[in-house]
Amino acid sequence: MPTSKGDARRQPDASVLLPRSEFQRDRDRILYASTLRRLDGVSQVVAASEGHVFHNRLTHVLKVAQIGRGVAEQVLYDAKDKGLAEALGGLSLDVVESAALAHDLGHPPFGHIAEHQLDELVKKHGDTDGFEGNAQSFRIVTKLAVRSKESSGLNLTRATLNGLLKYPWFRGTGGTKHERKWGAYHAEEEDFKWVREGMRGDERKSVEAELMDWATMLRIPYMT
């Protein structure tokens, strides 16, 4: 079981009769969210020679989800690696896949240049938290995404939200790395603290977050 009470949700949630785990429900909520579909219109930086079919943020997250789940399957296949993952808090294939699907929801068009420009504009208007794509992803799934009038965001489990936190800290709370990247805005501090409850060490990523992060950088031909 990933992290302490990993399948808990921040808000009460109606039970369902379908034979799905809580983590599978998380994956399906992200997969059918309008915030995921909008990534089809968020372009990557491409060369003019690439052609008329461009790789966008939606195709990127689908590939990351497939690679992340595949790498997690390999970890669980090896007895030694599986034991290490369990010692570090556990590993769920569905949590890795869900975190990968959600990791770029807050990413703006035009790549990291736009991210830096948005950060400067937000700070200019007096918000010291600025703008950061990863923190925006956390805000979307906890607050902005619309699923039902009874809950904020997608009401995901603790483990999935923890898997989304590649940078489990706030801006300006430590050294240089806390200024380059951060995982949540202070406005979501209550949600952040709930997610991180039970973690050993304030800045230790969950196993799922580590695998999701690796999957964003890997290119594995044999998995296609």
C-alpha positions as YAML, in Angstrom:
chain: A
units: angstrom
residues:
- id: 1
  name: MET
  ca: [0.00, 0.00, 0.00]
- id: 2
  name: PRO
  ca: [1.63, 3.28, -1.11]
- id: 3
  name: THR
  ca: [2.17, 5.60, 1.87]
- id: 4
  name: SER
  ca: [0.14, 5.64, 5.08]
- id: 5
  name: LYS
  ca: [-3.59, 5.34, 4.28]
- id: 6
  name: GLY
  ca: [-2.79, 5.90, 0.63]
- id: 7
  name: ASP
  ca: [-6.29, 5.14, -0.61]
- id: 8
  name: ALA
  ca: [-7.89, 7.80, 1.61]
- id: 9
  name: ARG
  ca: [-9.59, 10.80, 0.00]
- id: 10
  name: ARG
  ca: [-9.61, 14.38, 1.26]
- id: 11
  name: GLN
  ca: [-13.42, 14.62, 1.05]
- id: 12
  name: PRO
  ca: [-16.16, 12.00, 1.61]
- id: 13
  name: ASP
  ca: [-16.88, 10.10, -1.57]
- id: 14
  name: ALA
  ca: [-19.83, 7.95, -2.53]
- id: 15
  name: SER
  ca: [-19.11, 4.24, -2.78]
- id: 16
  name: VAL
  ca: [-19.40, 2.50, -6.16]
- id: 17
  name: LEU
  ca: [-20.43, -1.02, -7.11]
- id: 18
  name: LEU
  ca: [-17.96, -1.42, -9.97]
- id: 19
  name: PRO
  ca: [-15.00, -3.68, -9.10]
- id: 20
  name: ARG
  ca: [-12.36, -0.98, -9.26]
- id: 21
  name: SER
  ca: [-9.73, -0.09, -6.70]
- id: 22
  name: GLU
  ca: [-9.55, 3.46, -5.38]
- id: 23
  name: PHE
  ca: [-6.41, 4.01, -7.47]
- id: 24
  name: GLN
  ca: [-8.13, 2.80, -10.64]
- id: 25
  name: ARG
  ca: [-10.91, 5.28, -9.94]
- id: 26
  name: ASP
  ca: [-8.27, 8.03, -9.72]
- id: 27
  name: ARG
  ca: [-6.87, 7.04, -13.11]
- id: 28
  name: ASP
  ca: [-10.33, 7.11, -14.69]
- id: 29
  name: ARG
  ca: [-11.18, 10.50, -13.15]
- id: 30
  name: ILE
  ca: [-8.04, 12.02, -14.65]
- id: 31
  name: LEU
  ca: [-8.48, 10.28, -17.98]
- id: 32
  name: TYR
  ca: [-11.99, 11.70, -18.46]
- id: 33
  name: ALA
  ca: [-11.29, 15.16, -17.04]
- id: 34
  name: SER
  ca: [-11.66, 18.13, -19.39]
- id: 35
  name: THR
  ca: [-8.35, 19.44, -18.03]
- id: 36
  name: LEU
  ca: [-6.59, 16.46, -19.59]
- id: 37
  name: ARG
  ca: [-8.32, 16.89, -22.95]
- id: 38
  name: ARG
  ca: [-7.25, 20.55, -23.15]
- id: 39
  name: LEU
  ca: [-3.61, 19.39, -23.36]
- id: 40
  name: ASP
  ca: [-4.37, 18.50, -26.98]
- id: 41
  name: GLY
  ca: [-4.10, 22.23, -27.66]
- id: 42
  name: VAL
  ca: [-0.87, 22.77, -25.71]
- id: 43
  name: SER
  ca: [1.96, 22.44, -28.19]
- id: 44
  name: GLN
  ca: [5.50, 21.30, -27.63]
- id: 45
  name: VAL
  ca: [8.44, 23.18, -29.14]
- id: 46
  name: VAL
  ca: [9.03, 21.51, -32.52]
- id: 47
  name: ALA
  ca: [11.23, 21.90, -35.56]
- id: 48
  name: ALA
  ca: [9.71, 23.17, -38.78]
- id: 49
  name: SER
  ca: [10.80, 19.94, -40.47]
- id: 50
  name: GLU
  ca: [8.73, 17.75, -38.16]
- id: 51
  name: GLY
  ca: [5.68, 17.88, -40.43]
- id: 52
  name: HIS
  ca: [2.00, 18.65, -39.94]
- id: 53
  name: VAL
  ca: [1.33, 16.12, -37.13]
- id: 54
  name: PHE
  ca: [2.85, 17.63, -34.01]
- id: 55
  name: HIS
  ca: [3.67, 16.04, -30.69]
- id: 56
  name: ASN
  ca: [1.60, 17.88, -28.08]
- id: 57
  name: ARG
  ca: [1.24, 17.73, -24.31]
- id: 58
  name: LEU
  ca: [-1.58, 15.20, -24.52]
- id: 59
  name: THR
  ca: [0.43, 12.71, -26.56]
- id: 60
  name: HIS
  ca: [3.34, 13.35, -24.20]
- id: 61
  name: VAL
  ca: [1.42, 12.48, -21.03]
- id: 62
  name: LEU
  ca: [-0.08, 9.37, -22.64]
- id: 63
  name: LYS
  ca: [3.42, 8.17, -23.49]
- id: 64
  name: VAL
  ca: [4.70, 9.01, -20.01]
- id: 65
  name: ALA
  ca: [1.80, 7.07, -18.47]
- id: 66
  name: GLN
  ca: [2.59, 4.01, -20.59]
- id: 67
  name: ILE
  ca: [6.31, 4.17, -19.90]
- id: 68
  name: GLY
  ca: [5.78, 4.82, -16.17]
- id: 69
  name: ARG
  ca: [3.46, 1.85, -15.78]
- id: 70
  name: GLY
  ca: [5.85, -0.35, -17.76]
- id: 71
  name: VAL
  ca: [8.83, 0.61, -15.60]
- id: 72
  name: ALA
  ca: [6.76, 0.00, -12.46]
- id: 73
  name: GLU
  ca: [5.83, -3.45, -13.79]
- id: 74
  name: GLN
  ca: [9.53, -4.21, -14.24]
- id: 75
  name: VAL
  ca: [10.25, -3.12, -10.66]
- id: 76
  name: LEU
  ca: [7.52, -5.38, -9.29]
- id: 77
  name: TYR
  ca: [8.68, -8.26, -11.50]
- id: 78
  name: ASP
  ca: [12.13, -8.30, -9.89]
- id: 79
  name: ALA
  ca: [11.94, -9.69, -6.33]
- id: 80
  name: LYS
  ca: [14.79, -7.55, -5.03]
- id: 81
  name: ASP
  ca: [13.43, -4.33, -6.52]
- id: 82
  name: LYS
  ca: [9.93, -5.17, -5.33]
- id: 83
  name: GLY
  ca: [11.21, -5.63, -1.78]
- id: 84
  name: LEU
  ca: [13.02, -2.31, -1.92]
- id: 85
  name: ALA
  ca: [9.89, -0.55, -3.20]
- id: 86
  name: GLU
  ca: [7.82, -2.05, -0.39]
- id: 87
  name: ALA
  ca: [10.41, -0.95, 2.17]
- id: 88
  name: LEU
  ca: [10.16, 2.60, 0.82]
- id: 89
  name: GLY
  ca: [6.39, 2.76, 1.19]
- id: 90
  name: GLY
  ca: [4.95, 0.53, -1.52]
- id: 91
  name: LEU
  ca: [4.31, 0.75, -5.25]
- id: 92
  name: SER
  ca: [1.03, 0.81, -7.18]
- id: 93
  name: LEU
  ca: [0.95, 0.53, -10.97]
- id: 94
  name: ASP
  ca: [-2.29, 2.53, -11.10]
- id: 95
  name: VAL
  ca: [-0.84, 5.34, -8.98]
- id: 96
  name: VAL
  ca: [2.18, 5.69, -11.27]
- id: 97
  name: GLU
  ca: [-0.09, 5.79, -14.31]
- id: 98
  name: SER
  ca: [-2.47, 8.30, -12.70]
- id: 99
  name: ALA
  ca: [0.35, 10.60, -11.60]
- id: 100
  name: ALA
  ca: [1.83, 10.49, -15.10]
- id: 101
  name: LEU
  ca: [-1.50, 11.38, -16.68]
- id: 102
  name: ALA
  ca: [-1.89, 14.36, -14.33]
- id: 103
  name: HIS
  ca: [1.68, 15.63, -14.16]
- id: 104
  name: ASP
  ca: [1.38, 18.21, -16.97]
- id: 105
  name: LEU
  ca: [-2.17, 19.45, -16.44]
- id: 106
  name: GLY
  ca: [-0.84, 22.83, -15.32]
- id: 107
  name: HIS
  ca: [1.74, 23.19, -18.07]
- id: 108
  name: PRO
  ca: [1.11, 26.32, -20.20]
- id: 109
  name: PRO
  ca: [1.45, 26.59, -23.98]
- id: 110
  name: PHE
  ca: [4.84, 27.49, -25.50]
- id: 111
  name: GLY
  ca: [6.92, 25.45, -23.08]
- id: 112
  name: HIS
  ca: [9.02, 26.62, -20.18]
- id: 113
  name: ILE
  ca: [9.56, 30.08, -21.67]
- id: 114
  name: ALA
  ca: [5.86, 30.80, -21.15]
- id: 115
  name: GLU
  ca: [6.08, 29.31, -17.67]
- id: 116
  name: HIS
  ca: [8.84, 31.78, -16.75]
- id: 117
  name: GLN
  ca: [6.92, 34.70, -18.26]
- id: 118
  name: LEU
  ca: [3.77, 33.80, -16.34]
- id: 119
  name: ASP
  ca: [5.83, 33.54, -13.17]
- id: 120
  name: GLU
  ca: [7.15, 37.07, -13.67]
- id: 121
  name: LEU
  ca: [3.68, 38.46, -14.40]
- id: 122
  name: VAL
  ca: [2.10, 36.84, -11.34]
- id: 123
  name: LYS
  ca: [4.91, 38.08, -9.07]
- id: 124
  name: LYS
  ca: [4.59, 41.55, -10.59]
- id: 125
  name: HIS
  ca: [0.99, 41.62, -9.37]
- id: 126
  name: GLY
  ca: [2.03, 40.88, -5.80]
- id: 127
  name: ASP
  ca: [1.69, 37.08, -5.53]
- id: 128
  name: THR
  ca: [5.03, 35.81, -4.23]
- id: 129
  name: ASP
  ca: [4.10, 32.22, -5.13]
- id: 130
  name: GLY
  ca: [4.35, 33.17, -8.80]
- id: 131
  name: PHE
  ca: [3.53, 30.51, -11.36]
- id: 132
  name: GLU
  ca: [4.94, 27.00, -11.71]
- id: 133
  name: GLY
  ca: [3.53, 24.25, -13.92]
- id: 134
  name: ASN
  ca: [3.85, 21.50, -11.32]
- id: 135
  name: ALA
  ca: [2.21, 23.59, -8.61]
- id: 136
  name: GLN
  ca: [-0.53, 24.48, -11.08]
- id: 137
  name: SER
  ca: [-1.12, 20.78, -11.77]
- id: 138
  name: PHE
  ca: [-1.58, 20.20, -8.04]
- id: 139
  name: ARG
  ca: [-3.99, 23.14, -7.85]
- id: 140
  name: ILE
  ca: [-6.01, 21.81, -10.77]
- id: 141
  name: VAL
  ca: [-6.55, 18.33, -9.35]
- id: 142
  name: THR
  ca: [-7.27, 19.59, -5.82]
- id: 143
  name: LYS
  ca: [-9.29, 22.73, -6.60]
- id: 144
  name: LEU
  ca: [-9.98, 23.76, -10.20]
- id: 145
  name: ALA
  ca: [-10.99, 20.64, -12.11]
- id: 146
  name: VAL
  ca: [-14.75, 20.18, -12.12]
- id: 147
  name: ARG
  ca: [-16.06, 16.71, -11.33]
- id: 148
  name: SER
  ca: [-19.11, 17.28, -9.14]
- id: 149
  name: LYS
  ca: [-20.67, 20.10, -7.14]
- id: 150
  name: GLU
  ca: [-20.08, 18.15, -3.92]
- id: 151
  name: SER
  ca: [-16.28, 18.22, -4.07]
- id: 152
  name: SER
  ca: [-13.38, 20.43, -5.11]
- id: 153
  name: GLY
  ca: [-11.15, 19.23, -7.88]
- id: 154
  name: LEU
  ca: [-11.05, 15.53, -8.67]
- id: 155
  name: ASN
  ca: [-10.90, 14.41, -5.02]
- id: 156
  name: LEU
  ca: [-8.01, 12.02, -5.69]
- id: 157
  name: THR
  ca: [-6.47, 9.68, -3.15]
- id: 158
  name: ARG
  ca: [-3.50, 10.64, -1.01]
- id: 159
  name: ALA
  ca: [-1.20, 8.23, -2.86]
- id: 160
  name: THR
  ca: [-2.04, 9.62, -6.30]
- id: 161
  name: LEU
  ca: [-1.61, 13.22, -5.14]
- id: 162
  name: ASN
  ca: [1.70, 12.24, -3.54]
- id: 163
  name: GLY
  ca: [2.76, 10.60, -6.80]
- id: 164
  name: LEU
  ca: [2.12, 13.91, -8.55]
- id: 165
  name: LEU
  ca: [4.55, 15.77, -6.28]
- id: 166
  name: LYS
  ca: [7.89, 15.67, -8.09]
- id: 167
  name: TYR
  ca: [8.91, 18.66, -5.95]
- id: 168
  name: PRO
  ca: [7.28, 18.15, -2.54]
- id: 169
  name: TRP
  ca: [7.95, 21.60, -1.13]
- id: 170
  name: PHE
  ca: [6.79, 25.22, -1.41]
- id: 171
  name: ARG
  ca: [8.60, 28.10, -3.06]
- id: 172
  name: GLY
  ca: [11.09, 29.94, -0.91]
- id: 173
  name: THR
  ca: [11.25, 27.37, 1.89]
- id: 174
  name: GLY
  ca: [14.87, 26.31, 1.44]
- id: 175
  name: GLY
  ca: [17.82, 26.56, -0.90]
- id: 176
  name: THR
  ca: [18.15, 27.36, -4.58]
- id: 177
  name: LYS
  ca: [16.20, 24.32, -5.74]
- id: 178
  name: HIS
  ca: [13.12, 25.66, -3.96]
- id: 179
  name: GLU
  ca: [13.21, 28.71, -6.22]
- id: 180
  name: ARG
  ca: [13.68, 26.79, -9.47]
- id: 181
  name: LYS
  ca: [10.87, 24.25, -8.98]
- id: 182
  name: TRP
  ca: [8.15, 23.66, -6.41]
- id: 183
  name: GLY
  ca: [5.16, 21.37, -6.18]
- id: 184
  name: ALA
  ca: [2.38, 23.40, -4.57]
- id: 185
  name: TYR
  ca: [1.28, 26.97, -3.90]
- id: 186
  name: HIS
  ca: [0.73, 28.16, -0.35]
- id: 187
  name: ALA
  ca: [-2.97, 28.49, -1.16]
- id: 188
  name: GLU
  ca: [-3.07, 24.66, -1.26]
- id: 189
  name: GLU
  ca: [-1.03, 24.24, 1.93]
- id: 190
  name: GLU
  ca: [-3.82, 22.39, 3.76]
- id: 191
  name: ASP
  ca: [-4.16, 19.85, 0.94]
- id: 192
  name: PHE
  ca: [-0.39, 19.56, 0.66]
- id: 193
  name: LYS
  ca: [0.06, 18.79, 4.36]
- id: 194
  name: TRP
  ca: [-2.71, 16.19, 4.22]
- id: 195
  name: VAL
  ca: [-1.04, 14.50, 1.26]
- id: 196
  name: ARG
  ca: [2.39, 14.45, 2.91]
- id: 197
  name: GLU
  ca: [1.11, 13.07, 6.21]
- id: 198
  name: GLY
  ca: [3.07, 9.98, 7.21]
- id: 199
  name: MET
  ca: [6.03, 10.53, 4.88]
- id: 200
  name: ARG
  ca: [9.46, 9.92, 6.37]
- id: 201
  name: GLY
  ca: [11.30, 13.15, 5.69]
- id: 202
  name: ASP
  ca: [9.64, 16.33, 4.49]
- id: 203
  name: GLU
  ca: [11.13, 16.26, 0.99]
- id: 204
  name: ARG
  ca: [11.30, 12.55, 0.22]
- id: 205
  name: LYS
  ca: [9.33, 11.70, -2.90]
- id: 206
  name: SER
  ca: [7.11, 8.65, -2.96]
- id: 207
  name: VAL
  ca: [8.22, 5.68, -5.06]
- id: 208
  name: GLU
  ca: [5.47, 6.46, -7.57]
- id: 209
  name: ALA
  ca: [6.60, 10.07, -7.88]
- id: 210
  name: GLU
  ca: [10.17, 8.92, -8.56]
- id: 211
  name: LEU
  ca: [9.05, 6.51, -11.29]
- id: 212
  name: MET
  ca: [6.73, 9.09, -12.82]
- id: 213
  name: ASP
  ca: [9.59, 11.60, -12.90]
- id: 214
  name: TRP
  ca: [11.91, 9.11, -14.57]
- id: 215
  name: ALA
  ca: [9.23, 8.27, -17.13]
- id: 216
  name: THR
  ca: [9.06, 11.92, -18.24]
- id: 217
  name: MET
  ca: [12.70, 11.66, -19.34]
- id: 218
  name: LEU
  ca: [12.94, 8.10, -20.66]
- id: 219
  name: ARG
  ca: [12.64, 6.93, -24.24]
- id: 220
  name: ILE
  ca: [12.26, 3.13, -24.28]
- id: 221
  name: PRO
  ca: [11.91, 1.57, -27.77]
- id: 222
  name: TYR
  ca: [11.13, -1.95, -26.53]
- id: 223
  name: MET
  ca: [7.97, -0.72, -24.81]
- id: 224
  name: THR
  ca: [6.38, 0.35, -28.10]
...
